[in-house]
Each structure stands twice: as structure tokens, then as C-alpha cells.
Amino acid sequence: MREVSDAFLLNVAEVTAALVGLFLVGTFFFVDKGFRQPPGDREAVESYFRSGTRIVLILFAIPLILSMTLVAMEPVWSRILFAVLSLMLIAANVDSVRRIREAGKALGTPALVINEALGTVAVALIVTLPWILGGIDPGREDMAWALMLSFAAGFLSVSSLVLAAFDIASPGPRD
């Protein structure tokens, strides 16, 4: 892999920060407007969306915060941060997988279930790939794979949540 520059890492952090801001605005708008009449089991849908929001924020925290620590701090701090974020990501993934079945039934859309399956594979790759590539001492190039996969998985999850929100907001037959 090519050398990962400070400029690349900071650009990744900038783009991720912008997406996090938009995601938070969209989430607050949806919470205000979208949950007034969710279909099916309201509690299952709300708890899954809460869990989905949590995992998306953790997925975006990896490219945002890890990119900045790779630029500004000693490598050991980046590895510690990555390990902590990985544990948080695994816990969030287990929680969202646990909740998808009921939410999928309530919403009647396979998009979230497919996203959950793809997301679980992505989480496994995000957490393990830097350690597989770099051993006990992964470098910037090894961590870059996790940054990009995390960004892609977060973007995919946001897309799935947005599409599911459209399904919730406009029940009934589609043209």
C-alpha cells in the first residue's frame, strides 16, 4: 500500500466530521417528525433506530478521531484508541444485531436486515484487518484500511436508515 500522508488523514477527518454533522441534524429531525406514527411495534423500531444511530456514530468516530491521532500523537496512542473503539464497535454491533429481528418484522423492509448482515462483516474486517496486516504494531497504512472500511460501513448504514425512514414516513402503496 502507498504511504498514508497527514493531508489524506486530515481530509478523511474533515469529510467524516461533515457527514457526522449532517447525520445528527437528520437524526434529530427524524426523531422529532418520524416517530409520531411508526409502523408496527413502536418500541422495536425506536430501539433499533437508537441502536443504529449509536453504531453509525462509532463507525464515523473511527475515521474522525483515529485520523487525527495518527497525525498528532505517538503511534501507541492510536493503537490504544483503535482497540477501545473496536470494543465499542463490537458491543454496538451485537446490540443492533440483537434488535434487528423485531424491527425488521415491524417495518417489513429487508433493507435494514441486509445492511445489518453487511455491517457485521464490515465490523469483523474493521476490527481485525489492521492487526492482521501489521501484527502487534500496525502502522498508518494498516489503519487506513480500517478508516476506509469504517467510513464505507457508516455511509451504507446512514443510507439504509434514510431509506427506512422514507418507508416509515410514507406508508401505503407506491407508484
Backbone bond lengths (Angstrom), bond angles and torsions (degrees), N, CA, C in turn:
res aa  C-N    CA-C-N  psi(-1)  N-CA   C-N-CA  omega(-1)  CA-C   N-CA-C  phi
1 M - - - 1.449 - - 1.527 108.62 -
2 R 1.323 115.65 149.99 1.455 120.51 178.82 1.513 110.58 -71.07
3 E 1.322 115.53 160.97 1.459 121.15 178.43 1.532 110.05 -64.16
4 V 1.322 116.22 139.45 1.459 122.12 -179.72 1.525 108.04 -96.94
5 S 1.319 116.51 116.17 1.463 121.26 -175.34 1.516 112.25 -86.94
6 D 1.323 115.22 162.70 1.469 121.15 174.48 1.524 110.52 -60.09
7 A 1.332 116.60 -40.46 1.469 120.59 -179.05 1.527 111.04 -60.79
8 F 1.332 116.83 -43.41 1.461 120.09 178.27 1.527 110.80 -61.18
9 L 1.324 116.58 -48.08 1.466 120.62 -178.56 1.522 111.42 -61.79
10 L 1.319 117.57 -41.67 1.461 120.27 179.64 1.533 111.41 -69.43
11 N 1.332 117.42 -35.13 1.472 119.79 175.45 1.527 111.06 -65.39
12 V 1.322 116.85 -40.08 1.466 120.42 176.26 1.530 109.68 -60.35
13 A 1.328 116.44 -43.77 1.466 120.46 179.38 1.535 111.11 -63.36
14 E 1.318 117.32 -41.11 1.471 121.04 179.98 1.528 112.08 -63.61
15 V 1.322 115.97 -47.73 1.465 120.06 -179.60 1.522 110.03 -64.14
16 T 1.316 117.12 -42.03 1.460 120.94 179.33 1.521 111.02 -63.38
17 A 1.330 117.64 -42.02 1.469 120.87 179.00 1.523 110.70 -61.33
18 A 1.320 117.30 -40.23 1.467 120.36 178.12 1.524 110.71 -63.64
19 L 1.337 117.09 -43.37 1.464 120.31 178.94 1.526 112.12 -66.12
20 V 1.317 116.96 -36.75 1.471 120.13 177.35 1.524 109.91 -62.62
21 G 1.319 116.66 -43.81 1.464 120.20 178.45 1.512 111.98 -60.37
22 L 1.320 116.93 -46.29 1.465 120.50 178.09 1.520 111.57 -64.45
23 F 1.329 116.34 -39.35 1.459 120.58 178.93 1.530 110.80 -62.84
24 L 1.320 116.87 -43.32 1.466 119.89 179.79 1.522 111.56 -64.85
25 V 1.319 117.33 -42.09 1.470 120.15 177.22 1.522 109.61 -61.28
26 G 1.330 116.71 -46.64 1.459 120.28 178.54 1.514 112.85 -62.02
27 T 1.319 116.84 -39.46 1.461 121.01 179.28 1.522 111.20 -64.60
28 F 1.321 116.61 -45.99 1.463 119.05 179.22 1.522 111.43 -64.01
29 F 1.332 117.42 -39.02 1.455 120.52 177.27 1.517 110.01 -63.34
30 F 1.352 116.84 -44.72 1.451 119.93 -178.46 1.523 111.40 -65.40
31 V 1.313 116.92 -42.06 1.463 119.92 179.27 1.523 109.56 -60.35
32 D 1.326 116.60 -40.06 1.456 121.03 179.86 1.528 112.02 -69.03
33 K 1.327 117.54 -42.49 1.462 121.31 -173.24 1.532 114.09 -102.70
34 G 1.331 117.23 -36.26 1.458 120.51 -167.37 1.506 116.35 -80.85
35 F 1.319 118.19 -26.49 1.461 119.10 -175.11 1.522 113.30 -93.26
36 R 1.288 117.53 13.12 1.468 118.28 177.77 1.524 111.15 -67.86
37 Q 1.329 116.26 -37.56 1.459 120.48 -179.33 1.529 111.37 -140.08
38 P 1.350 119.52 59.12 1.465 117.75 178.65 1.522 110.19 -68.36
39 P 1.328 116.88 146.86 1.457 119.33 -179.52 1.521 111.69 -72.07
40 G 1.310 115.68 157.32 1.462 120.61 172.92 1.514 114.28 64.11
41 D 1.302 115.05 -141.36 1.455 123.72 -177.36 1.530 110.15 -75.80
42 R 1.323 116.00 100.66 1.465 122.17 -174.90 1.530 111.54 -57.35
43 E 1.314 117.47 -43.71 1.473 121.39 -178.18 1.529 111.24 -63.18
44 A 1.337 116.89 -41.97 1.472 120.31 179.60 1.524 110.59 -64.02
45 V 1.315 117.29 -42.16 1.466 121.15 -179.32 1.526 110.18 -67.21
46 E 1.316 116.91 -46.95 1.467 120.06 -179.83 1.524 111.78 -62.70
47 S 1.321 117.72 -43.35 1.462 119.19 -178.32 1.528 111.05 -68.30
48 Y 1.343 118.00 -34.72 1.454 119.36 177.10 1.528 111.02 -68.94
49 F 1.317 117.62 -41.79 1.466 119.57 178.64 1.527 111.09 -65.90
50 R 1.315 117.75 -34.89 1.466 120.87 174.97 1.527 109.75 -63.95
51 S 1.319 116.02 -45.42 1.455 121.38 178.53 1.532 111.17 -65.23
52 G 1.324 116.44 -40.58 1.460 120.78 177.82 1.515 112.46 -64.34
53 T 1.324 116.42 -38.42 1.466 120.55 177.26 1.524 109.90 -64.25
54 R 1.316 116.75 -41.60 1.467 121.26 179.54 1.523 111.25 -60.53
55 I 1.325 116.96 -48.18 1.457 118.97 -176.81 1.528 111.54 -68.27
56 V 1.327 117.33 -35.20 1.471 119.63 177.39 1.524 110.28 -64.26
57 L 1.309 117.29 -42.09 1.464 119.71 178.58 1.529 111.78 -63.92
58 I 1.324 117.05 -37.83 1.470 119.70 176.77 1.526 110.40 -69.18
59 L 1.345 116.77 -41.92 1.462 119.49 177.05 1.521 111.30 -58.36
60 F 1.314 117.55 -40.95 1.468 120.65 179.33 1.532 111.90 -77.20
61 A 1.322 118.12 -23.36 1.468 119.98 177.50 1.525 111.03 -66.46
62 I 1.311 116.76 -31.06 1.466 119.74 -178.80 1.528 111.07 -63.05
63 P 1.342 120.02 -55.86 1.465 117.12 179.09 1.525 113.54 -69.75
64 L 1.319 117.85 -27.03 1.459 120.24 -179.39 1.527 111.82 -73.36
65 I 1.309 116.82 -59.31 1.466 121.03 -173.48 1.534 111.74 -78.99
66 L 1.320 116.61 -41.64 1.461 119.10 -178.98 1.529 111.30 -64.21
67 S 1.324 117.29 -38.51 1.472 119.71 177.16 1.518 111.14 -58.53
68 M 1.321 116.19 -43.96 1.469 119.50 -178.62 1.525 111.28 -68.68
69 T 1.331 118.18 -38.49 1.473 118.72 179.34 1.522 111.45 -69.84
70 L 1.332 117.10 -32.70 1.465 119.34 176.67 1.522 111.60 -64.30
71 V 1.329 117.06 -28.49 1.463 121.44 178.72 1.522 111.07 -83.55
72 A 1.310 117.76 -43.63 1.464 121.14 -166.28 1.524 115.71 -100.74
73 M 1.327 118.89 -18.09 1.465 119.65 -172.34 1.525 111.58 -122.41
74 E 1.300 114.43 169.94 1.460 120.71 175.98 1.533 109.40 -65.28
75 P 1.329 118.51 148.38 1.469 121.68 -177.18 1.530 114.93 -55.14
76 V 1.325 117.84 -32.62 1.464 119.67 -178.70 1.532 111.25 -60.57
77 W 1.339 117.36 -36.96 1.467 120.45 -179.85 1.524 111.32 -68.20
78 S 1.321 116.39 -35.99 1.468 120.08 177.23 1.525 110.66 -65.43
79 R 1.334 116.67 -40.19 1.462 119.76 179.03 1.528 111.06 -66.75
80 I 1.321 117.36 -40.74 1.471 120.56 177.37 1.524 110.36 -63.72
81 L 1.330 116.13 -45.90 1.466 120.34 178.28 1.527 110.30 -59.96
82 F 1.318 117.01 -44.57 1.457 120.16 179.82 1.529 111.27 -61.18
83 A 1.319 117.22 -41.31 1.468 120.59 178.64 1.532 111.11 -62.88
84 V 1.328 117.11 -42.77 1.471 120.95 179.02 1.524 110.78 -65.53
85 L 1.336 116.82 -46.53 1.466 120.24 178.24 1.523 111.22 -63.47
86 S 1.323 117.24 -34.72 1.466 120.73 177.37 1.526 111.24 -63.48
87 L 1.326 116.73 -43.83 1.475 120.05 177.50 1.520 111.02 -62.56
88 M 1.331 116.75 -42.10 1.468 120.48 177.47 1.528 110.47 -63.08
89 L 1.320 116.62 -40.72 1.464 121.54 -179.60 1.520 111.19 -65.05
90 I 1.306 117.13 -43.25 1.470 120.55 178.29 1.526 110.27 -61.91
91 A 1.329 117.02 -45.76 1.471 120.46 179.53 1.531 111.00 -62.09
92 A 1.326 117.27 -42.71 1.470 120.97 179.11 1.525 110.79 -65.81
93 N 1.329 116.88 -37.81 1.461 120.13 179.34 1.524 110.94 -66.46
94 V 1.316 117.02 -43.09 1.467 120.16 177.56 1.526 109.83 -59.96
95 D 1.322 116.74 -42.28 1.469 120.74 179.65 1.528 111.44 -63.11
96 S 1.323 117.74 -45.57 1.463 119.41 -177.95 1.533 111.79 -70.41
97 V 1.330 117.68 -34.93 1.470 120.48 175.90 1.526 109.66 -64.08
98 R 1.312 116.00 -39.09 1.470 121.01 179.34 1.532 111.70 -63.30
99 R 1.323 117.21 -31.74 1.464 121.18 -174.69 1.535 114.25 -94.43
100 I 1.322 118.46 -12.91 1.463 120.51 -171.70 1.524 113.27 -67.62
101 R 1.293 117.45 -33.42 1.471 119.83 -175.26 1.524 111.44 -59.73
102 E 1.326 116.20 -51.72 1.468 119.99 -179.03 1.524 111.65 -67.39
103 A 1.321 116.57 -40.55 1.465 119.97 179.52 1.525 110.39 -66.65
104 G 1.318 116.83 -39.88 1.464 120.47 177.77 1.518 112.13 -61.30
105 K 1.330 116.49 -40.11 1.468 120.63 176.39 1.525 110.62 -64.73
106 A 1.322 116.67 -45.23 1.465 121.12 -177.03 1.528 111.77 -65.47
107 L 1.323 116.62 -39.22 1.459 120.00 -177.47 1.529 112.39 -84.83
108 G 1.323 116.87 -28.34 1.453 120.27 179.79 1.520 113.68 68.91
109 T 1.315 117.71 24.34 1.459 121.41 179.23 1.519 109.88 -121.72
110 P 1.329 117.82 132.45 1.469 119.94 -179.47 1.536 113.27 -79.65
111 A 1.326 117.96 -10.75 1.472 120.74 -175.53 1.532 112.15 -57.73
112 L 1.318 117.14 -43.28 1.461 119.53 -178.45 1.526 111.78 -70.37
113 V 1.315 117.34 -34.66 1.465 120.56 178.30 1.536 109.66 -67.86
114 I 1.325 116.80 -42.90 1.469 120.76 177.30 1.525 109.82 -63.30
115 N 1.326 116.92 -44.00 1.459 121.12 177.67 1.524 110.79 -59.53
116 E 1.308 116.72 -40.12 1.464 120.94 -179.71 1.523 110.95 -64.69
117 A 1.318 117.16 -40.89 1.468 120.94 178.55 1.529 110.48 -65.75
118 L 1.323 116.79 -48.32 1.466 120.07 178.19 1.526 111.44 -63.60
119 G 1.330 115.89 -39.16 1.463 120.72 179.28 1.515 112.86 -64.33
120 T 1.308 117.46 -36.76 1.459 120.94 178.71 1.535 110.83 -66.21
121 V 1.322 116.34 -40.66 1.470 120.13 175.38 1.532 109.65 -63.09
122 A 1.329 116.20 -44.09 1.469 120.59 179.22 1.527 111.08 -61.55
123 V 1.322 117.79 -42.22 1.475 121.26 179.21 1.524 109.73 -60.54
124 A 1.326 116.86 -44.00 1.473 119.75 178.69 1.529 110.80 -59.96
125 L 1.321 116.94 -41.66 1.469 120.38 178.74 1.529 112.00 -69.54
126 I 1.323 116.93 -42.67 1.467 121.30 -179.69 1.521 110.58 -58.32
127 V 1.317 115.63 -45.37 1.464 121.01 -174.65 1.527 112.10 -73.78
128 T 1.314 117.99 -35.27 1.466 119.73 -173.03 1.527 115.39 -98.72
129 L 1.310 118.05 -31.35 1.458 120.73 -171.47 1.535 114.71 -58.02
130 P 1.337 120.23 -44.83 1.468 117.99 178.45 1.528 113.15 -60.47
131 W 1.321 117.12 -37.01 1.463 121.26 -179.53 1.525 110.63 -73.26
132 I 1.326 117.24 -34.55 1.467 120.47 177.35 1.529 109.85 -68.26
133 L 1.322 116.61 -45.04 1.469 120.68 -177.42 1.527 112.99 -72.09
134 G 1.335 116.63 -40.77 1.462 119.89 -173.88 1.503 115.64 -107.57
135 G 1.321 117.32 -0.93 1.461 119.62 -177.82 1.518 111.09 70.02
136 I 1.313 115.99 -146.93 1.460 121.57 -177.91 1.529 111.67 -71.80
137 D 1.326 115.76 -14.72 1.457 121.20 -175.04 1.536 110.68 -126.86
138 P 1.360 118.29 65.26 1.467 119.14 -177.65 1.530 111.18 -67.19
139 G 1.296 115.08 140.03 1.463 121.26 179.45 1.521 111.92 -98.17
140 R 1.326 115.36 -173.31 1.462 121.64 -179.95 1.524 111.84 -56.60
141 E 1.313 116.38 -44.56 1.459 120.59 -177.87 1.530 110.84 -62.55
142 D 1.321 116.73 -37.35 1.462 121.20 178.72 1.529 110.72 -70.49
143 M 1.322 116.64 -40.49 1.468 121.21 179.52 1.527 111.86 -70.69
144 A 1.334 116.54 -25.99 1.469 119.89 -179.30 1.528 111.06 -60.79
145 W 1.331 117.35 -33.93 1.461 119.84 176.50 1.529 111.08 -61.42
146 A 1.318 116.36 -43.66 1.465 120.04 178.90 1.522 110.60 -65.58
147 L 1.325 117.31 -39.31 1.472 120.93 178.66 1.528 110.76 -59.13
148 M 1.334 115.03 -49.00 1.463 119.26 -176.50 1.535 111.84 -69.23
149 L 1.324 116.88 -41.89 1.469 119.35 177.77 1.524 111.66 -64.71
150 S 1.310 116.57 -39.38 1.457 120.88 179.24 1.531 110.70 -65.16
151 F 1.321 115.79 -43.37 1.460 120.47 177.50 1.530 110.20 -61.06
152 A 1.337 117.05 -46.23 1.464 121.21 -179.73 1.529 111.53 -63.92
153 A 1.325 117.45 -43.17 1.467 120.53 179.32 1.527 110.90 -65.64
154 G 1.323 116.92 -39.55 1.467 120.07 176.18 1.510 111.74 -63.06
155 F 1.328 117.10 -43.02 1.460 121.32 179.03 1.527 110.67 -64.20
156 L 1.331 117.42 -42.78 1.463 121.52 177.62 1.530 110.60 -61.77
157 S 1.321 117.04 -42.17 1.467 120.75 179.77 1.521 111.60 -65.95
158 V 1.325 116.88 -41.29 1.470 119.85 176.94 1.519 109.67 -61.42
159 S 1.325 116.71 -43.95 1.468 120.54 179.24 1.523 110.83 -59.87
160 S 1.319 117.12 -43.50 1.470 120.96 179.50 1.520 111.45 -64.96
161 L 1.335 116.67 -42.59 1.465 119.66 179.01 1.521 111.21 -64.37
162 V 1.337 116.70 -39.35 1.469 120.22 178.93 1.524 110.35 -64.70
163 L 1.323 117.19 -46.07 1.459 119.81 179.13 1.524 111.49 -63.22
164 A 1.323 117.02 -39.17 1.470 120.01 176.63 1.529 110.45 -65.12
165 A 1.331 117.37 -36.55 1.463 120.60 177.80 1.527 110.83 -63.30
166 F 1.325 117.01 -38.27 1.467 119.91 175.25 1.515 110.93 -63.21
167 D 1.330 116.40 -40.26 1.466 119.92 178.04 1.512 110.59 -63.16
168 I 1.319 117.78 -38.81 1.465 121.16 179.89 1.516 110.77 -70.04
169 A 1.343 116.07 -41.89 1.462 120.28 -174.73 1.517 112.99 -71.28
170 S 1.318 118.21 -25.25 1.476 119.50 -176.49 1.526 110.81 -129.63
171 P 1.339 116.07 72.01 1.449 118.64 178.29 1.528 110.16 -70.12
172 G 1.301 114.73 157.62 1.449 119.17 177.90 1.513 111.34 113.24
173 P 1.338 116.15 179.39 1.459 119.77 -176.83 1.526 112.07 -66.48
174 R 1.309 114.97 147.14 1.464 121.80 179.71 1.522 108.63 -106.92
175 D 1.312 116.11 146.33 1.467 120.91 177.75 1.496 111.17 -81.60
